[in-house]
Amino acid sequence: MKSLSHDRYCDEILAQTDALRAVLTGADLGVTVPSCPDWTLRELAVHVGGAHRWVGEIVRTRATEEFPEDKVPGIEGPDSEDPAALDAWLAEGAAATVAALREAGPDAEVWTWVTEQRTAFWARRMTHETAVHRADAALAARAPYEVDAEVAADTIEEWLGIVALAQEEGDPEAAELRGGGRSLHLHATDVPGAEWLIEFGDDRFTWRHAHDRATVALRGTLTDLMLVFNRRLKPTDPRVEVLGDAALLDFWLDRSSFG
């Protein structure tokens, strides 16, 4: 599966933000987010909107080093506690960031926290940042959650890349994802070809698209696979099926991180 186009990522940032705003409308913004228990629903929304604005400034200014968050206009959220003000603030921030990304195109050189120093990184990252935190909001508001198959698949692949980067950079937990000839198979039951085989080598893990035997297999809809992989749905949930060594799946989930 290929990464999405720059224009598609820009479209998705707006679409995922609109879907997040729909979840927030009429919800109790003071409720704790189960998957991010340090945040209320309002604080989650401010985190997402702040991330949009931070990235927007990086792209707009063509920053060549990390942009100070305290220099980002409006990053702290709207002045008013009115839910309508939060809704407008989210919409405005996403729109401004997407405008900056579209104007820059995918290949403008900017600072990122990976080796790829291009705006394309931020378009993809903000798509999945918004999509996954929308899942957090849906959990808190007890609202349904669904994501487009191409977006869900790309979220899984971006996450694999992030964990691989953490391993390369010496993250102590990600470093343990190796050895033993073990493997993990992700199998989407609703999208033909949406399968990933993660193999633990002597020095690191690798992954490829394959339908093959593995130490443990996780089966479910593509949306639910994405949610489990991002630790937003427990692998014991009846919506998914775990076949084989469930402890290995837990081992992966416990050690996969940003680093």
N, C-alpha and C positions, 0 to 999 in steps of 0.2 A: 504494500500500500504506500502511495506517495503522499508527501506533505501536501497540504492544500495551497492554493495560490495566494499571493499577497492580498489580492482583492477579496478573496473569500474570507481570509482571516479578518480583514477590516469589516466586512459585512457581519461576521459572526460576533465580533466584539459588540457591535450595536445590538444584534439580535439577542445575545446572551444577557446583555445589560437590560434590555427591555423585558426579557423573561424574569430576571431577578426583580426588577421593579414591580412586575405583576404579582410576584410572591409576597413582596413587602406591603402591597396595598391592602389595607384593612387588617394586617397582622399585628400582634402584640410585639412591638419593637424592643420591649424590655425583657423578653424571654431569653433564657440561656440557650446557646447553640450547642446541641449535644456533641457534635463532632469537633467543636472548637470551644470547649467549656470555659475558657477565659474571656469569651466575648458574649455580649448580648447580640440580638439580631441587628440592632441599630449599629453597634460597633463593627459587626461583620460588614455591613453595607458601607460604612465609612472606610474600612480597610480596603475594600474593592475600589471604591471611588478614588481613594487616595493613591492607590497603585496606578490607576489610569492616569491621574494627573502627573504623577512622578515620571512615568514613561513618556507622557506627552511632552514634558519639558526636556527630557533627554533627547527626544527626536527633534523637537522644534529648534533647540539650540545647537544640535549636532554635537552634543557633549562628548568629549574624548576621555573623560574620567567620571567616576561616580558623582551623580548630581546630588547635592545636599538636600535632604528632604525638607529642612526648615526654610529653604529658598523657593519651595514650590507653592505658588499662590493657591489658597483655598484647600490645601491638603488636609486640614484638620476637620473638614466637614462644613455643613451649612451653619450659619449663625443661629438660626431658629431651630427649636425642637419640633416644630410643626412637621408631621410626616410629608406634607406636600413639598416643603422646602428640601427635604432629603431626596425626594423623588426627582425634583428639578435639578438638584445638584448632581445626582448620578447621571442623569441624561446629558447634562451639559458637559460634564467631564469626559464621558465616553465619546461624545460627538467631537469634542476638541482634539482628543487624542487620535481618533480615527482620521480626522482632517489632516493632522500632522503626518501620520503614517502614509496616507494617500499622497500627500504633496511630496514627501521624501522618496517614495518608492521603496522597494525591498532592499536595495543595494547601497543606500547611503551609509557611510561609515559613522558609527556611534559607539559609545561605551556600552558594553554588556558584561555580565559576570561569567561569560564563557569565552572560548576562543573565537567564536563567530562574532565579529564586531560589526554587525549589520542591523539595519532596522527590521529585516525579516525576522530576526530572533524575537524582537519585542512584539510584533504582530501575532506571532504564534503563541508566545508566552501569555499575553493578555487575553487571548481567546480562551485558553485553558484555565488560567487563573479565574476568569469570570465564570466559566462553565462549572468548575468544581465547587467554587464558593456558592454558586446558585444551588448546587445540591445541598450544601450546608444550610442555606436559608430554607430550602424546601423541608429538610428534616426538622428544623426548628419550628416552622409554621405548619407542619404536618400536611404539606401540600404534595401533589403528585410531581414526579420528576421524570423527564424523558429528554434524551439528547440525540441529535441526528447521528446516524451510523458513522458517517465519515469523520465527524467531530469526535465521537467517542473513540474510534480507532486511533485517531491522531493523538488524542489525549494519552492513551496507553503508550504509544510510541515515543511521545515527548517525555513521558515519565521514565521510560526505560533509558532514554538518553541522559536524563538528569541523574538517575541512580548510577549509571556508568561513569559519568563525570565525577560524582562524589567518590566512587571507588578509585578512579585514577588519581584524584587529588589527596588520597590517603585518609578519607573519612573512616574512622575506626569501625563503625557499624557496617558500612557498605563493604569494607575490606573483607568481611567474613563471608560475603556472598561468592564463594568459590570452593573448589575442591570436592572430591568424593564422587565425581561422575554422576551427580544428581541432576535432575531436571524438573522443570515446571511447565505444564502445558495449559495455555488459556484457549478455550474453545467457545466461540459465540454460537449459540444454537439458532439464532435468527438471521444471521448474515453469512452466506456462503463465503468461505475463504478467510474469514476473520479469525485467524488462529495464530498463536505465537508459541514458540518453543524456546524456553530460557534454559540454557545449559551452564552448569557450574564447572568451569575448567580449573586447572591447577593454580592459575594466577588471577583469574577474573571470570566474570560470567559473560556469555555472549547470547544473542537471540537471533531468531530467524522465523520466517513464516513457514510452518510445517505442521502436518498432521502425523504425529508419531507417538509411540509409547513414551511415558514419562514417569518419574517417581511419584508425581502428584499431578492431577488434572483438575482444573476449575472450569465448570460448564455453567452457562447461563446466557441470558440475553446480553448483547454487546454493552448496553447501558449498565447492566448490573455488574458485568466484568470490570468495566471502567470504575464503577463505584467501589468494588472490593479492592481493586488494585491501588486506588487512591485512599483506601482506608476510610471510606464513607459508608460502607455496608460490610457487616461482619460476614466472614466466610461460612459461618454457621447458620446464616439466614436461609430459610426454606426456598427463597427465590433462586438460589444457586445450588450447585451440586459439587461436592469435593470427592474425588476418587483417588484412592491411594494414600500416600503418607501426608496426612493433613498437617502434621508438625512441620514439614518442610515449607508449606505455604505460610504458616504462621512465622516461621524463621525468616522468610523473605519479607513479609509485611512488617515485622519488628525491626528489620535492619535497612529497609529502603527509606532513604531520606534525601533532603537537599544537601546534606553535608554540613 
